[in-house]
Amino acid sequence: MQDPFYTKEKRKKTSSMLAADAWLDSSLYEFGQSLGRGWTRFQDFMSIFHVSGFKRLFVEIVSDGLSFFAIGCVLMVALAVPAFDATATGEFNKAEDYSVVFLDRYGAEIGRRGIRSDDSVALADMPDYLIKSTLATEDRRFYDHFGIDVVGTLRAIVSNAGGDSGTQGGSSITQQLAKNLFLSSERTIERKVIEAFLAVWLEWHYSKDEILKLYFDNAYMGGGNFGVVAASDYYFGKKVQDISLAEAAMLSGLFKAPTRYAPHVDLAAARGRANLVLSNLVAAGFLTEGQVTAARRHPATPIDRVADANSPNYFLDWAFVEAKKLIEARNHTTNNFVVRTTIDTTLQKYAEEAVISTVREGAEQYDVEQAAMVVTDTKGAIRAMVGGTDYGKSQFNRAIVSTRQPGSAYKIFVYSEAFEQLGLTPSDMITDRPVCIGDWCPQNYGRSYKGTVTLASAFSQSLNTVPVTLSIKTGRDTIAALSHRMGLQADYPVTRSLALGVASVSVLDMTSSYAVLANDGYKTPAFGITRMTTLSGDPVFDLDPDAPRERILSETTVANMNYMLRGVVTGGTGRRAQVPGVPALGKSGTTSSYRDAWFCGFTGNYVAAVWFGNDDYHPTNNLTGGNLPAMAWQKFMAYAHTNIDIKPVFGVDFVPEQTIIADADADGTDTDILERPPSLTPEAARKLVILANMFKAERETGSITTEASAPLPAAVEEL
């Protein structure tokens, strides 16, 4: 029988559970009904904003536009972070801290590098037409915009799209100042965004006049000048307060392209730009045509800067970098220095003429546009440096940039290491035959093989398989190590093709390397500075001419290498480099696809390396090192050895060329062979040969009588 108490408790629990279940169900139902009513009310509310047709399209466009605008704002803020960092320091970019006056080896001034800056003139004291010329050309709405000239930017975009170079850019003066004070000159979208934020920051923190004053004082104006005050003195020899309208227009034209429009670089371009500035003054309504007429008729003329125009600018750029290293190493507190260099202006002129004339002669035939040359004496003193064919158009110094392959000119390192390590001599025999390193099998220039040849013959003919064979015997790492000890400074990978010159070198380093052979095997790094003092004369640096030098190659190796290098010129690939009356030695070099052509060599007096090629690395039209480079090298050496004592070369037995002079005897049958006496210079000997050959040819053709040839002895006596 069931317990009544148990049944009653059970019914009570069941009733409670049913009540709880009913409450939960009703609560969920009510909640659902609430959501439904809420959603209905929300739909009713949103229906107020419901649009259709054209209105819906407009709403969608605006909505998407606002979304993209929000995304753009986030991106812009992210890009502006560097701008905030730049202004946080409170420091502006500084112009170059040093000013250096350079002298040649004899003490004559050849140029200057570094800053010329002066911010001492207040904006109110500057000529009104200078300010108006700048505003008319650079930023006509300067006093109206908030740092970014939106109208000017749009105008520039339209102008550029139409192919018009114009005279007005899209950047406001404030933006240009922001770039000058905080940023580098790189052209990127990110930099332009940062520039815009900085321009707004400048507008918030400085007045318009203060911004304009900073712009006039910090803009680069060409010729090493920062600011209009320094530029006025440099170009016109005047205080900025005293310049004329024509001169102000010329200065205002420099802000956007100081190198291109500098009057001491291209006066015609500078005057053309100044004329456009005058037109801008009229177009902006600042002046009338009548007010600028006199300036048009009488354009500005800069003071004579012939010395600067004829300066060895590529060398000075390099020497300035070297001078700064010396200054910083000595922690000098002064900023103005005088540097005595090793440059010889006469030899510099010879080098420039040799390089430029040879490029012009072969530019069309060989599709070559650029060349470089470095000349030192046999102790390493740089006498000439040519970094390109036109410094005014390109300041890129091709003589010091290590991005070119030397080709066969590199083989001096291979053969020198073989002589040092294996004890070989130029007369030793070696077989010119196919050789492979893995799957790489180099070939000779003519795709043929000579069989058994001497090392001297292989070197003079620039055979490729022989140095590869030697590199296998000596090891390529040891060859690379020797090349660095001799003068190559740039690191390069040691590959299978190293023996054929697959390495990055500079013209300067190749000159230093060949100088080791010209200097009896001693390390001979090129140098261009012998003394440095402060402007007041206090010594900063003095080169020790007696400093000990490291021996790199033995005398035997030097003698063997010099013997073979002489053979290249007398009977090998460098025959175009022969200089009458001078013991010339050298090696040609040509890289694959004819991208680079070299000739490197020396005499007892000078060492020189010459490179020909193109800046964009496109191949030349089959140009080899034994062609134009050897010709340019020969031209220079012929000039350089005029009226000087010809020094011997270690290891080379050089006998002066015999001069054949037609006999002045009455019968005209004998020919005397005379050696050039020591007192007769090479130039006089060349004149003597020309004179003798002229008389000989005219006598053979019967166009001159024996009596007419009587002046010959007198002419010879004079020479």
C-alpha positions in Angstrom: 0.0 0.0 0.0 1.5 3.4 -1.0 2.5 5.8 1.7 0.1 8.8 1.8 2.8 11.2 2.9 5.1 10.2 0.0 2.3 10.7 -2.5 1.5 14.1 -1.2 5.1 15.3 -1.4 5.4 13.9 -4.9 2.3 15.7 -6.0 3.7 18.9 -4.5 7.0 18.7 -6.3 5.3 17.9 -9.6 3.1 20.9 -9.2 6.1 23.2 -8.6 7.9 21.9 -11.7 4.9 22.4 -13.8 4.5 25.9 -12.5 8.2 26.7 -13.2 7.9 25.3 -16.7 4.8 27.3 -17.3 6.6 30.5 -16.1 9.6 29.8 -18.4 7.4 29.2 -21.4 5.4 32.3 -20.8 8.5 34.4 -20.2 10.1 33.2 -23.4 6.9 33.8 -25.3 6.6 37.3 -23.9 10.3 38.0 -24.7 9.8 36.8 -28.3 6.7 39.0 -28.6 8.7 41.9 -27.2 11.5 41.4 -29.8 8.9 41.2 -32.5 7.2 44.4 -31.4 10.6 46.1 -31.1 11.7 45.0 -34.6 8.4 46.2 -35.9 8.9 49.6 -34.3 12.4 49.7 -35.7 11.2 48.9 -39.1 8.5 51.5 -38.8 11.2 54.1 -37.8 13.7 53.1 -40.5 10.9 53.3 -43.1 11.0 57.0 -42.7 14.5 57.0 -44.3 13.7 54.6 -47.1 14.4 56.0 -50.5 14.1 54.4 -53.9 15.0 55.2 -57.5 17.6 58.0 -58.1 17.5 59.0 -54.4 18.7 55.5 -53.4 21.6 55.7 -55.8 22.7 59.1 -54.3 22.4 57.8 -50.8 24.5 54.7 -51.6 27.2 56.9 -53.2 27.3 59.2 -50.2 27.4 56.3 -47.8 30.3 54.6 -49.6 32.1 57.9 -49.9 31.9 58.5 -46.2 33.2 55.0 -45.5 36.2 55.4 -47.8 36.8 58.9 -46.4 36.9 57.4 -42.9 39.4 54.8 -44.1 41.5 57.4 -45.8 41.5 59.5 -42.6 42.9 56.6 -40.6 45.5 56.0 -43.3 46.5 59.6 -43.4 46.9 59.8 -39.7 49.1 56.7 -39.8 51.3 58.3 -42.5 51.4 61.5 -40.5 53.1 59.8 -37.5 56.6 60.4 -39.0 55.6 64.1 -39.4 54.7 64.3 -35.8 58.1 62.6 -34.9 60.0 65.1 -37.1 58.4 68.1 -35.4 58.8 66.6 -31.9 62.6 67.1 -31.9 62.3 70.8 -32.6 65.4 70.6 -34.9 65.6 71.5 -38.6 67.8 69.8 -41.2 71.2 71.4 -41.2 73.1 72.4 -44.3 76.6 71.0 -44.7 78.6 72.2 -41.6 82.0 72.6 -43.3 83.4 75.1 -45.8 86.5 74.0 -47.6 88.8 75.9 -50.0 90.8 73.6 -52.2 94.2 74.3 -53.7 96.0 72.4 -56.4 99.4 70.8 -55.9 101.1 74.2 -56.5 98.9 76.2 -54.1 96.5 77.8 -56.5 92.8 77.8 -55.6 90.8 75.4 -57.8 87.4 75.5 -56.1 85.3 75.4 -53.0 82.9 73.0 -51.4 80.5 73.2 -48.4 78.2 75.9 -47.3 77.9 79.6 -47.9 75.0 80.7 -45.8 73.8 84.0 -44.4 70.5 84.7 -42.6 71.4 88.1 -41.3 69.1 90.2 -43.6 65.6 90.7 -42.3 62.7 90.1 -44.7 61.7 93.8 -44.5 65.2 94.8 -45.8 65.0 92.5 -48.9 63.9 94.1 -52.2 60.2 94.1 -52.7 60.6 92.8 -56.2 62.6 89.8 -55.0 59.7 88.8 -52.7 57.2 89.4 -55.5 59.2 87.5 -58.1 59.4 84.5 -55.7 55.7 84.6 -54.9 54.7 85.0 -58.5 56.7 82.0 -59.6 56.5 79.7 -56.6 53.3 80.4 -54.7 50.9 83.3 -55.8 48.4 82.4 -53.1 50.9 82.1 -50.3 49.2 84.6 -48.0 45.8 83.1 -48.6 46.1 79.3 -48.1 46.6 77.2 -45.0 49.9 75.7 -46.1 48.6 73.6 -49.0 47.6 75.4 -52.2 44.8 73.2 -53.4 44.1 75.3 -56.5 47.8 75.4 -57.4 48.1 71.7 -56.9 45.1 71.0 -59.2 46.6 73.4 -61.8 49.9 71.6 -61.7 48.2 68.3 -62.2 46.3 69.5 -65.2 49.5 71.2 -66.6 51.6 68.0 -66.2 48.8 65.9 -67.7 49.0 68.2 -70.8 52.7 67.8 -71.1 53.5 71.4 -70.0 56.7 71.6 -67.9 55.7 75.1 -66.9 57.3 77.4 -64.4 55.0 76.8 -61.4 54.9 73.7 -59.3 52.2 72.2 -57.2 54.0 72.6 -53.9 53.4 75.7 -51.9 56.3 77.7 -50.4 55.3 76.2 -47.0 55.5 72.7 -48.4 58.9 73.4 -50.0 60.1 74.8 -46.7 58.8 71.7 -44.9 60.9 69.6 -47.2 64.0 71.7 -46.7 63.7 71.8 -43.0 62.6 68.2 -42.2 62.8 65.8 -45.1 65.1 64.4 -47.7 64.7 65.0 -51.5 63.3 61.6 -52.4 60.1 61.6 -54.4 57.5 59.3 -52.9 53.8 59.6 -52.2 54.5 58.9 -48.5 57.0 61.9 -48.4 54.4 64.1 -50.0 51.8 63.2 -47.4 54.3 63.9 -44.6 55.3 67.1 -46.3 51.6 68.2 -46.3 51.2 67.6 -42.6 54.4 69.4 -41.9 53.3 72.4 -44.0 50.1 72.7 -41.9 52.2 72.4 -38.7 54.4 75.2 -39.9 51.4 77.4 -40.6 50.1 76.8 -37.1 53.4 77.7 -35.4 54.8 80.5 -37.6 53.4 83.6 -39.2 53.5 84.0 -43.0 56.4 86.4 -42.9 58.4 84.1 -40.7 57.8 81.2 -43.0 58.9 83.3 -46.0 62.0 84.4 -44.2 62.9 80.8 -43.4 62.3 79.9 -47.0 64.7 82.6 -48.2 67.4 81.6 -45.8 67.3 77.8 -46.1 66.6 77.2 -49.8 69.6 75.7 -51.8 70.5 78.1 -54.6 73.3 76.2 -56.3 77.1 76.6 -56.2 77.1 75.6 -52.5 75.0 78.5 -51.4 72.0 78.3 -49.0 69.7 81.3 -49.0 69.3 84.4 -51.2 71.8 86.5 -49.2 74.7 84.1 -49.9 73.6 83.5 -53.4 73.4 87.2 -54.2 77.0 87.7 -53.0 78.2 84.5 -54.9 76.5 85.2 -58.2 76.6 89.0 -58.4 79.1 90.1 -55.8 76.4 92.3 -54.1 74.4 92.5 -50.9 70.9 91.2 -51.5 69.6 94.7 -50.7 71.4 96.1 -53.7 70.4 93.6 -56.4 68.4 94.8 -59.5 65.1 93.5 -60.7 66.8 91.4 -63.4 69.1 89.9 -60.7 66.2 89.3 -58.4 64.4 87.4 -61.2 67.4 85.3 -61.8 67.6 84.4 -58.1 63.9 83.6 -57.9 64.3 81.2 -60.8 66.8 79.1 -58.9 64.5 77.8 -56.2 63.1 74.8 -58.1 66.2 73.8 -60.1 69.3 75.4 -58.7 71.8 73.1 -60.5 70.1 73.4 -63.9 69.6 77.2 -63.8 72.7 78.3 -62.0 74.2 81.2 -64.1 77.8 80.0 -63.7 76.7 76.6 -65.1 74.4 77.7 -68.0 74.0 81.4 -68.3 71.6 81.1 -71.3 69.3 78.8 -69.3 69.5 81.1 -66.3 68.5 84.1 -68.3 65.6 82.2 -70.0 64.3 81.2 -66.6 64.6 84.8 -65.4 62.6 86.0 -68.3 59.8 83.6 -67.4 59.9 84.9 -63.8 59.4 88.4 -65.2 56.4 87.1 -67.2 55.0 85.6 -64.0 55.3 89.0 -62.3 53.2 90.6 -65.0 50.7 87.7 -65.1 50.3 87.8 -61.3 49.6 91.6 -61.5 52.5 92.5 -59.3 54.2 94.6 -62.0 53.3 95.9 -65.4 55.0 95.0 -68.6 56.5 98.5 -68.8 58.1 98.0 -65.4 59.9 94.8 -66.4 60.9 95.9 -69.9 64.3 97.2 -68.8 65.0 94.0 -67.0 64.2 92.0 -70.1 66.5 94.2 -72.3 69.4 94.1 -69.8 69.4 90.6 -68.2 71.5 89.9 -65.2 75.2 89.1 -65.7 76.9 87.1 -62.9 80.4 88.0 -61.9 83.2 86.1 -63.6 83.5 82.6 -62.1 85.9 81.1 -64.7 87.9 79.4 -62.0 84.9 77.6 -60.7 83.6 76.7 -64.2 87.0 75.1 -65.0 87.4 73.4 -61.6 88.0 69.7 -61.5 84.5 69.2 -60.0 84.4 65.4 -60.0 87.7 65.4 -58.0 86.5 68.2 -55.7 83.3 66.3 -54.8 85.4 63.2 -53.9 88.1 65.3 -52.1 85.4 67.0 -50.0 84.2 63.7 -48.7 87.7 62.7 -47.9 88.3 66.0 -46.2 85.3 65.6 -44.0 86.6 62.2 -42.9 89.8 63.8 -41.8 88.0 66.7 -40.0 85.7 64.4 -38.1 88.5 62.1 -37.1 90.2 65.0 -35.5 87.1 66.5 -33.8 87.8 70.0 -34.9 85.4 72.7 -33.6 86.0 75.1 -36.5 84.1 74.8 -39.8 86.3 76.6 -42.3 89.4 74.8 -43.8 92.0 75.1 -46.6 93.1 71.9 -48.3 96.2 71.4 -50.4 95.5 68.6 -53.0 97.6 66.6 -55.4 95.7 67.6 -58.5 97.6 69.0 -61.5 95.4 71.3 -63.5 97.4 70.9 -66.7 97.1 67.1 -66.5 93.5 67.4 -65.5 92.8 69.4 -68.7 94.7 66.8 -70.7 92.6 64.0 -69.2 89.3 65.8 -69.9 90.3 66.5 -73.5 91.4 62.9 -74.0 88.2 61.4 -72.6 85.7 63.8 -74.1 87.2 63.9 -77.6 87.4 60.1 -77.7 83.8 59.6 -76.6 82.6 62.1 -79.2 84.6 60.4 -81.9 83.2 56.9 -81.1 79.8 57.7 -79.7 77.8 56.9 -82.8 79.8 54.0 -84.1 80.1 52.2 -80.8 76.9 53.4 -79.0 78.8 54.6 -76.0 77.9 57.7 -74.0 80.1 57.9 -70.9 83.7 57.4 -69.8 85.9 58.0 -66.7 89.6 58.2 -66.0 91.8 58.5 -63.0 95.5 59.4 -63.2 98.1 59.2 -60.4 101.8 59.4 -60.2 103.6 56.2 -59.4 103.4 56.9 -55.7 99.6 57.3 -55.7 99.1 61.0 -55.8 96.0 61.8 -57.9 96.9 64.1 -60.7 93.6 64.0 -62.7 90.1 62.6 -62.2 87.4 62.6 -64.9 84.1 61.2 -63.6 82.0 61.7 -66.8 81.7 63.7 -70.0 79.7 66.6 -68.6 79.6 67.6 -64.9 77.0 70.3 -65.6 74.6 67.6 -66.8 75.5 64.8 -64.4 77.4 65.1 -61.1 77.4 61.3 -60.8 81.1 60.4 -60.4 81.8 57.3 -62.5 85.4 57.2 -61.4 84.7 56.2 -57.8 81.5 54.1 -57.9 82.3 50.4 -57.6 79.6 48.9 -59.9 81.5 47.9 -63.0 83.3 44.7 -64.1 86.9 45.1 -65.3 87.0 42.1 -67.7 90.5 41.0 -68.6 92.0 44.1 -66.9 91.5 41.9 -63.7 94.0 39.3 -65.0 96.9 41.1 -63.4 95.7 39.7 -60.1 95.5 36.1 -61.5 98.9 36.1 -63.1 100.5 37.9 -60.1 99.2 35.3 -57.7 100.4 32.5 -60.1 103.9 34.0 -60.2 103.9 34.5 -56.4 102.5 31.1 -55.4 103.6 28.8 -58.2 106.9 30.3 -59.1 106.1 30.6 -62.8 107.8 32.9 -65.3 106.5 34.6 -68.5 108.4 32.1 -70.6 106.8 29.0 -69.0 104.5 27.1 -71.4 100.9 26.4 -70.9 98.2 24.8 -73.0 95.3 27.0 -74.3 92.5 24.4 -74.5 88.9 24.0 -73.3 88.5 24.1 -69.6 85.5 23.7 -67.4 84.6 24.3 -63.8 81.4 22.3 -63.3 79.1 23.2 -66.1 80.8 26.5 -66.8 83.2 26.4 -69.8 84.7 29.8 -70.8 85.8 30.5 -74.3 88.4 32.8 -75.9 87.3 36.0 -77.7 87.6 34.4 -81.1 86.2 31.0 -80.0 89.4 29.3 -81.0 92.4 27.9 -79.1 96.1 28.5 -79.6 97.5 25.2 -78.2 100.7 25.4 -76.3 101.8 29.0 -75.7 103.9 31.0 -73.2 102.3 32.7 -70.3 103.5 36.0 -71.8 101.8 35.2 -75.1 98.5 34.1 -73.4 98.5 37.4 -71.4 99.2 39.7 -74.4 96.5 37.9 -76.5 94.1 38.0 -73.5 93.3 34.3 -73.7 90.5 33.3 -71.3 91.2 29.7 -70.7 94.7 30.2 -69.4 93.8 32.4 -66.4 90.9 30.1 -65.5 93.4 27.2 -65.5 95.8 29.2 -63.3 92.9 30.1 -60.9 92.2 26.4 -60.5 95.8 25.8 -59.5 96.2 28.8 -57.1 92.6 28.9 -55.8 90.2 31.8 -56.4 90.1 33.0 -52.8 93.8 33.8 -52.8 93.4 35.8 -56.0 90.6 37.8 -54.5 92.7 38.4 -51.4 95.6 39.6 -53.5 93.3 42.0 -55.4 92.1 43.6 -52.1 95.7 43.9 -50.9 96.7 45.6 -54.1 93.9 48.1 -54.1 90.4 46.9 -54.7 88.2 48.0 -51.9 84.7 46.8 -52.7 83.7 43.3 -51.6 82.6 40.9 -54.3 81.6 37.2 -54.4 84.3 34.7 -55.4 82.8 32.9 -58.3 84.0 30.5 -60.9 84.3 33.3 -63.4 86.4 35.5 -61.1 89.6 35.0 -63.3 87.8 36.8 -66.1 87.0 39.9 -64.1 83.5 39.2 -62.8 83.9 41.6 -59.9 82.7 45.0 -58.9 85.5 47.6 -59.1 86.0 51.3 -59.5 88.3 53.2 -61.8 90.0 54.7 -58.8 90.7 51.3 -57.3 92.0 49.8 -60.6 94.4 52.7 -60.8 95.7 52.0 -57.3 96.1 48.3 -58.1 98.1 48.9 -61.2 100.2 51.5 -59.3 101.6 48.6 -57.2 103.3 47.3 -60.3 104.5 50.8 -61.2 105.8 51.3 -57.7 108.1 48.2 -57.5 105.5 46.0 -55.8 104.6 48.3 -52.8 101.1 49.1 -51.8 100.1 52.4 -53.4 96.6 53.6 -52.4 95.5 56.7 -54.3 95.3 59.9 -52.3 94.3 63.4 -53.1 95.0 65.5 -50.0 98.5 66.4 -48.8 97.8 69.1 -46.2 94.9 70.7 -44.4 94.7 73.8 -42.2 92.1 75.9 -40.7 91.3 79.2 -42.4 93.6 80.9 -39.9 96.5 78.6 -40.8 96.4 76.2 -37.9 97.5 72.7 -39.1 94.9 69.9 -39.2 96.6 67.2 -41.3 99.9 66.7 -43.0 100.7 63.7 -45.2 103.8 61.9 -44.3 105.6 61.3 -47.6 108.1 58.9 -45.9 105.5 56.7 -44.2 106.5 53.0 -44.7 104.6 51.1 -47.4 103.7 47.4 -47.3 105.3 45.2 -50.0 102.6 43.4 -51.8 104.5 41.7 -54.7 108.1 40.5 -54.9 110.5 42.2 -57.2 110.6 39.1 -59.4 106.8 39.1 -59.8 106.8 42.8 -60.6 109.5 42.4 -63.2 107.6 39.5 -64.8 104.3 41.3 -64.8 105.8 44.5 -66.2 107.5 42.5 -69.0 104.1 41.0 -69.9 102.2 44.3 -69.7 104.8 45.8 -72.0 104.1 43.0 -74.5 100.4 43.8 -74.4 101.2 47.3 -75.8 103.9 46.3 -78.2 102.3 43.3 -79.7 99.0 42.4 -78.0 95.5 43.8 -77.5 96.8 47.2 -76.4 98.8 48.3 -79.4 96.7 51.5 -79.7 98.2 52.6 -76.4 101.7 52.9 -77.6 103.3 56.3 -77.0 106.3 57.2 -79.1 109.5 57.5 -77.0 107.7 56.3 -73.8 107.8 52.9 -72.2 104.0 52.3 -72.0 102.5 49.2 -70.2 98.9 48.2 -69.8 96.1 45.8 -70.1 92.8 46.0 -71.9 89.5 44.7 -70.5 86.1 43.9 -72.1 83.1 42.5 -70.3 80.5 40.1 -71.6 77.9 41.7 -73.9 80.3 44.6 -74.3 78.8 46.6 -71.4 82.2 47.8 -70.1 85.5 48.5 -71.9 88.7 49.3 -70.0 92.4 50.1 -70.4 94.6 50.3 -67.4 98.3 50.9 -67.5 101.3 53.0 -66.6 104.6 54.5 -67.6 107.6 55.3 -65.4 105.8 58.6 -64.7 102.1 58.1 -64.4 99.4 55.4 -63.8 96.0 55.7 -65.4 92.8 53.6 -65.7 90.1 54.4 -68.3 86.6 53.0 -68.5 84.0 53.4 -71.3 80.3 52.4 -71.1 76.7 53.5 -70.5 75.0 54.6 -67.4 72.0 52.4 -68.0 74.2 49.3 -68.6 73.0 48.8 -72.1 75.7 47.1 -74.2 77.9 49.1 -76.5 78.3 48.2 -80.2 81.1 45.7 -79.8 83.4 48.2 -78.1 86.6 46.6 -76.7 89.2 47.9 -74.2 91.8 47.9 -76.9 89.8 50.4 -78.9 88.5 53.7 -77.5 89.8 53.2 -73.9 93.3 52.5 -75.2 93.1 55.5 -77.6 92.0 57.8 -74.8 94.8 56.5 -72.6 97.3 57.0 -75.3 96.1 60.6 -76.0 96.5 61.5 -72.4 99.9 59.9 -72.0 101.2 61.5 -75.2 100.1 64.9 -73.8 101.4 64.2 -70.3 104.9 63.1 -71.4 105.6 66.2 -73.4 108.7 68.1 -72.2 109.3 66.0 -69.2 112.0 63.5 -68.2 110.9 60.0 -69.2 111.4 57.7 -66.2 112.2 54.0 -66.7 109.9 51.2 -65.6 111.2 48.4 -63.4 111.7 45.2 -65.3 111.4 46.8 -68.7 114.5 47.3 -71.0 113.3 50.2 -73.1 115.3 51.6 -75.9 114.1 54.9 -77.3 112.7 54.5 -80.8 115.2 55.3 -83.5 114.4 58.3 -85.6 114.9 58.0 -89.4 115.9 61.3 -91.0 116.4 61.7 -94.7 120.0 62.6 -95.5 120.5 66.1 -96.8 123.4 65.0 -99.0 123.4 66.1 -102.6 122.9 62.5 -103.9 119.9 61.9 -101.7 120.7 58.2 -101.6 121.7 57.6 -98.0 119.5 57.5 -94.9 120.9 58.1 -91.5 119.5 56.3 -88.5 119.8 58.5 -85.4 118.9 57.6 -81.8 117.1 60.3 -80.0 119.7 61.9 -77.7 118.8 62.3 -74.1 118.6 66.1 -74.4 115.9 65.7 -77.1 112.4 65.6 -75.7 109.8 63.2 -77.0 107.8 66.1 -78.4 110.8 67.5 -80.3 111.5 64.0 -81.6 108.0 63.7 -82.9 108.4 67.0 -84.7 111.7 65.8 -86.1 110.1 62.7 -87.5 107.3 64.7 -89.1 109.7 67.1 -90.6 112.0 64.4 -91.9 109.2 62.4 -93.4 107.8 65.5 -95.1 111.1 66.2 -96.8 111.6 62.6 -97.7 108.2 62.3 -99.3 108.6 65.5 -101.3 112.0 64.5 -102.6 110.7 61.1 -103.7 108.0 62.7 -105.7 110.3 65.2 -107.2 108.4 68.1 -105.8 111.4 69.5 -103.9 115.0 69.9 -105.1 118.1 69.0 -103.2 118.9 72.7 -102.8 115.5 73.3 -101.3 116.1 70.7 -98.6 119.1 72.5 -97.3 117.2 74.1 -94.4 116.7 70.6 -92.9 120.0 70.5 -91.0 119.2 73.9 -89.5 115.8 72.7 -88.5 117.3 69.7 -86.9 119.8 71.8 -85.1 117.0 74.0 -83.7 115.1 71.0 -82.5 
